[in-house]
Amino acid sequence: VVRELLKAGLGGRNVALAGRNRSKLAEALKWAMETSSIQAPHPLPLIEADVSNPIALAAMCRRARLVLNCVGPFRLYGEPVVSACVDAGADYLDITGEPEFMERMEVSYHEAAKEKGVLVVSACGYDSIPAEIGLLHHLSQWTAAATWVPYSVNCLIHITSTEKVVGNVGTWESAVLGVSSAKELRKLRARTKSTRARVTVPGPAITKPSSISWNKALKMWAVILPSADSAVVRRTMSAIAAGGPPSIAEEEMGLLSMDAARKEVFRPVHFGVFSAVPNIFHVLAQVWLGISILSLGMFAFGRRLLLRFPGFFSFGLFQRGGPTENQVEAAKFKLWFIGRGYSDPAIASMPAHHPEPDMEVITSVSGPEIGYITTPICLVQC
């Protein structure tokens, strides 16, 4: 993130780095300048702040207009930063992909943030900017003909690399802890269900998708993925269906208003997220990964095993220390959005006959490595 700030020309007097250890902050800044070949035009202040020290955290937030929070797992370390930002009147962005944390923060701090005029926005990294922007681009294709009506969109995620794909252990920890918080998330959603606008999709009720299926269009296996993207997209559709608050962009930058965007781009659809893999061996590896997390993550002892031996249970996909620079540079992602719908609204309005969609639209979004390149780009541009 620091490197991306420098690349974007934002490493000026108005930016500071905050963290638990001043020397590690200095090392991060030095690394960012060396790897970007860009020197900060002014020395960046280094602020010591720890989530376990509310006084230091509050002092840091009082000095800020905007806090970019990159410290996870957010279930463990995120709330003190949100609370301090709301109290201090500082806007807050983070890169979490943890649905329970996001939805709990909304319930706990929405009213206070609204009263203070503070923005609290999660999922500003790879989770879930490419999925949301990609879906908006996909839906805009359905407006090419006034009669086209989208019904469902499946997002298939494919990650490739000329080297071994390796993820940061922090992502693994968030996934493991997410299983342990699944019960709390279900209770939270049951409590807030009546407060969310219902999204009505034209056509018959959607059938539950297969956990594993063969996609003929892509000639790849699709494995259902319990991704934050689907939760974030559903929350966005619900917010837009409710009217949505006016955004800074539409008020100050003359962009499309929420109402205009809803008419021009937004179409309510059933949305699902899948991992796209080329062969059955990758399918079996993902099934093993899912079974390990779901079965062991429900119990304290199992979670300790998962957190202690991430490399073993993930087949080396997640490792302490994360990927090397070469592994980061070699990795890429691609999202396919496969939409099905109707060529005529009259067909979609006959749910009693359960008509099958008679149209298919496929779009894609691609980019560099998801954790160390795409996520900082998304966060800084947000």
N, C-alpha and C positions, 0 to 999 in steps of 0.2 A: 504494500500500500504506500509506503514511504517513497519507493522508487517511482511508482505511478504518479504520485503527487509532484515529484520533481519533473517527470516527463511532461506533465500537463502544465508546467510553469506555475504551480501553486506552492512552491517551497519558499515563499517570501516571509515578510515580517508577521503575517497574520496566522502562521501555522506553528504549532508546537507539538512535540511528541510526549506522550504520557505513558507511564508504566511503573511496575514495581521496582525496577532496578535501573538506576541512571546509567551505569556502565554498559548494560545490555542495550539500552536505548542508543547510546553513542555508537556501539558496534553496529546496530541496525542502520543508523544513519550513514555511517562510513561505508557499509556494504552497498547501500542504495546508491550513493554517489559514485562508487567505483564501478558498479555493474551497469549504471545508466550513462556513465561518462558525463554527468551533469553535476555541477557544484551548486549547492544552495546559495542564492544571491546574498543571503544574510544568515548568520548563525541561528539555527533553530533552537528555541528554548526546550530544555529537557525537564519535564515535571515528574516528580515521584508521586505516584498515586496508586493505592492498592484498594481493591474492593473490600478488604477486611478492615480498612481504616476510613470510616465514614467522614471524619473531619477533613482528611487530605483529599478525599474524593469530592466532597462538597466544595472545597476551595478551588479545585481544578475546574469543576463545572461552572463556578461563578465567573471564571476568567474566560469562558468559552461562549461563542454563539452557536457552534455546532460541534458535536462530539461524534467521531466515527469509532465505533466499538468493534474490535476484532478479537476479543478475548472469549474463548469458549472452553468447555461446553457452556452454553449460555444458561442452561438449566441450573448450573452451579454458580456462575459468576456474573450473569447478565443483569439481574434485577437491581442490585445496588447502584449500577450505573444509570439505569432507567430512572430510578427514584431520585437520584441526585440531580439528573438533568431536568426533570420536571420541576423539582423544588427550586432550582437555580434559574429556570426559564431558558435553558439551552436546548436547541433542537438535537435530536438523537437519530443516528442511522446505525444499523449493524448488518452483519453478514450471516446471521443465523439461518439454519434450515430446520429448526426445531419447532414443530407446530404447537406443542404444549406450551412452550415458553412464549411464543408470539401471542397466542390466544389468551394466556393468563395475564400477560402484560396489558393487553387491550382491556380486559375486564377490570384489572386493578387500577389502571392509570388513565383511562380514557377521559373521564370527567375532569380530573385534575389538570391533565394536559390541555384539554379544551379551554378550561378556565384561564390557564396561563398563556394560551396561544402558542403552545409548543407542539412541534411535530415529533412523533415517535414512530419511526418506520423501520421495520425489520425486512429480512430477505432481500437485501440490496446487493447481493453478490451473484455467483452462478446460481445459487438458490435465491431468487427465482426470476431474475431479470430476463435471461434468454427465453425461458418458457413463456413468460407473459408477453414480452415483445414479439416473440415468434408466433404466439397465438393471435395477437392483434393483426400481425401481418397476414397470417393465414385467413382470418375472418374477413379481412379487407378484400380478398380475392373473390369472396362470395357476393360482394356488392357489384361485381362486373356486370351481372344481369339482375335486374330488379326482382325477378321471380324466384331466384335461387334461395333456398332455405337450408342452412346447415343444421345437422342433427347431432352429430357426435364428432369429436376430434380426439384421436389418440396420438400422444407424443412419444416417439421412440428415440431413446438416447443411445448413441453409439460413441464409445471412446476408443481411439486408436493411438498407437505410438510405434515409432521405429525402434524404441527401446522398451524395457519393462515398464508397465504402468504401476506407479507407486503413489499412494495417497498418504496424507498426513494423519498421524494417529489421533489428532484431535477430532477429525471427522468420524473416525471409528468410535471414539468415546461418546460422541454425541448420539450416534446410532444406538449404541448399547444402552445408554441412559434413557434414550427415547422409548425403548421397550418397557423399561421399568416405570415410565410415567404414562403408559398407555391408558391405564385405568383412570388416572386423574384427568386425562384429556377427554375421555368419554363422558365423565361426570360434568366437566366444564362445558362441553358442547350441548349436553342435555339441558343445562341451566340456561344457556344463551340462545338455544334454538328459536325460541319464540321472539327474540329481539332482532333476528336477521330476516331480511326480505327473502321471500321465496322466489327462486328462479324457475320460471316455467319454460320448458323446452318443447317446441312444436313436435308432434309425432307421438308414437306409443312410448310406454315406459321402457327404459333401457334394461336389457338383460345383463346379469352379472357376467363380466368378461372371464375368459379362461385364464388361469394363472400362467399357462405356457401355451403358445400357439405359433404356427408358422405363418409368416407374412409373405404372401405371394408377390406383392408389389416390390418389396425390398429384397426378397429371397433371403430372409434372415429369421431367426427365432425371436419371438417377443416374450419376455418374462416380466410379469407384473411387478412394478416397483413401488413400494410404499414411500414415495417421494414427497417432500414438502411442496413441490410444485403444484400437485393436484389440490392440496389444501389452500395454498395461496391463491390459485386461479379461482377456486370456488368462492373464496372470501371476496375477491375483486368483483366477480359477477354479482354476488349478493349486494355489495356496496353500490354498484352501478344501478342495479334493479331498484334500489331504495332511493335513487336520485343522486347520492354521492355528494360530499361537501365540495365547494368551489376550491380549485387548486391554485397554488401560487402561480403556476405556469399560465393558467387561463386569465388570471387577474392582472399579472404584471408583464407577461410576454406576448399577449395577444394570440395564444394558441387556441385550438378548438376548446370550446366550453365542454363541460361534462355532458350536457344535454346534446350538443352537436356531435360529440364523439360517440355517444350512445346510438344516435341515429345513423352516423356514417360508418362506424366500425363495429360496435358491439353487437354480437348476436349470442343469445343464450344457447349453450351447447352442453352436452355431456362430455366431460373431459377426463381422460385417463393417462397415466404415465407408465411406460414400459422400458425395459432395457433391451436393446437390440443386439443380439450376439450371433456370430456367423455359424457356429456348429454346436453339436449336442454336448461336446465336452465343456464348452463355456456355460451351457445351460446347467449341466450337473454341478459345476463349480458355484454358480450363483444359487442353486437350490441348497447346496451344502452351507453356503454363507448365510442364507436366510434362516435355515433350520437351526444353525448354531446360535445366531443372535436371538431368535424367537424363543428357543427352548431354554437356553442358559440365561438369557437376559432377564427372565422373570424372577430369578432367585438371586439372593445376595452372593452366595458362594459361586454361582455360575457367572455372575457379572465380574467377580474378582478374577476368575479364570480368563474371561474374555479380555478384560482390561490389562491383565498381566502378560498375556501371550497373543497380542493382536496379529503378529506375523503368521503364527500357526493356524489360527482359526480363519484367517482371511486368505490363505494360500500366498502370503507375502504381499498381498495387495496394499495393506496398511502396515507401515513400519515406523518405529520411533526414529525421529530425525527427519522423516519425510523423504521426498525424492531428491536426487542430485540435480544440479543445474542442467546437465545434459538430458536427464529424464524429463524435466519440466519443458525444455525447449522442444523435445521430440513429440510431446503429447498434443492431441487435438480432440475436439468433440464435434459431433454433428447431431442435431435434433431434426427428426422428420415429423411433420404434422400431417397426419392422414385423416382427412375430413370426409364424412359421408353425410349426404343430405338429399334434398328433393329439388327437382327442376321446377316444380309448380307448388305454390302454397296450398292449393286445393288438395294435393295429394297428402301433404303433411297434416291437414286438418281432418283426416279421416281415421282417428285412432281406433275406432271400433273395428276397422278392417285390417289394422296392423300392417300398413303398407311398408314394404322394404324400401330403404333409401335407393334412389336410382341414379345418384351422382357421386363422384369421388374426386376430391381435390387434394393434391399433395404438394406441400411446400417444405422448405428446410432452412435451418439456421446453423451456421458452423462458426467455430472460433478456436483459439489456442487453448492450452492446458487450463483446466477449470479452476483449480484452487489458487495457484500462485500468479496467474496472468489474467484470466478472465474475471475472476472475483475482484481484484484490485481495480481493473478498468471499470467494471460496473459500479463499484462503490464510489470511486472518485468522480465519475460522470453523473452519478445521482446527486 
